[in-house]
Amino acid sequence: MAKPVIFGAGDNVGRMVVREALRRGHAVTAVVRDPARLRGLSADGARVEAGRRDPRPAGAGPGRRA
């Protein structure tokens, strides 16, 4: 069993890819940018991660340069 990570899983095509991968028995991690688009993905059986919206690298806080 593969463990694919699907980025852009919150849009129409991404959801179809997630569902197909789950149908084939894969352990899917679905990544979405907007947490509001999570609905339904975890109910389908995917592990869902909300991506970071801040374009700065992790650890580059306010006033720091990346």
C-alpha positions as CSV (number, residue, x, y, z in Angstrom):
1,M,0.0,0.0,0.0
2,A,1.4,3.4,-1.0
3,K,1.1,6.5,1.2
4,P,0.6,9.4,-1.2
5,V,0.5,13.0,-0.1
6,I,-1.9,15.0,-2.3
7,F,-1.4,18.7,-2.4
8,G,-4.3,20.9,-3.5
9,A,-6.8,18.3,-2.2
10,G,-9.4,21.0,-1.4
11,D,-10.3,21.7,-5.0
12,N,-12.5,19.6,-7.3
13,V,-9.7,17.7,-9.0
14,G,-7.7,17.2,-5.8
15,R,-10.8,15.7,-4.1
16,M,-11.3,13.3,-7.0
17,V,-7.6,12.2,-6.8
18,V,-8.0,11.7,-3.0
19,R,-11.1,9.6,-3.4
20,E,-9.6,7.5,-6.1
21,A,-6.4,6.8,-4.1
22,L,-8.6,5.8,-1.1
23,R,-10.7,3.6,-3.3
24,R,-7.5,1.8,-4.4
25,G,-6.6,1.2,-0.8
26,H,-3.8,3.8,-0.3
27,A,-3.3,5.6,3.0
28,V,-3.8,9.2,1.8
29,T,-2.6,12.5,3.4
30,A,-4.6,15.3,1.9
31,V,-3.0,18.8,2.1
32,V,-5.2,21.9,1.7
33,R,-4.3,25.6,2.0
34,D,-7.6,26.7,3.4
35,P,-8.9,24.8,6.5
36,A,-12.5,25.7,5.4
37,R,-12.0,23.2,2.5
38,L,-11.4,20.3,4.9
39,R,-15.0,19.3,5.1
40,G,-15.6,15.8,3.7
41,L,-12.0,14.8,3.2
42,S,-11.5,13.3,6.6
43,A,-14.9,11.7,6.4
44,D,-13.7,9.9,3.2
45,G,-10.9,8.4,5.3
46,A,-8.0,10.7,4.4
47,R,-5.6,12.2,6.9
48,V,-5.9,15.9,6.4
49,E,-3.3,18.6,6.9
50,A,-3.9,22.3,6.6
51,G,-0.9,24.0,4.9
52,R,0.8,27.2,6.0
53,R,-0.6,30.4,4.5
54,D,2.4,32.5,5.5
55,P,5.0,32.5,2.6
56,R,7.9,33.2,5.0
57,P,9.9,30.2,6.1
58,A,9.1,28.6,9.5
59,G,10.8,30.5,12.2
60,A,10.9,33.8,10.3
61,G,8.8,35.8,12.7
62,P,7.7,39.5,12.5
63,G,10.6,41.8,11.9
64,R,12.9,39.0,10.7
65,R,14.2,38.5,7.2
66,A,13.9,35.1,5.6
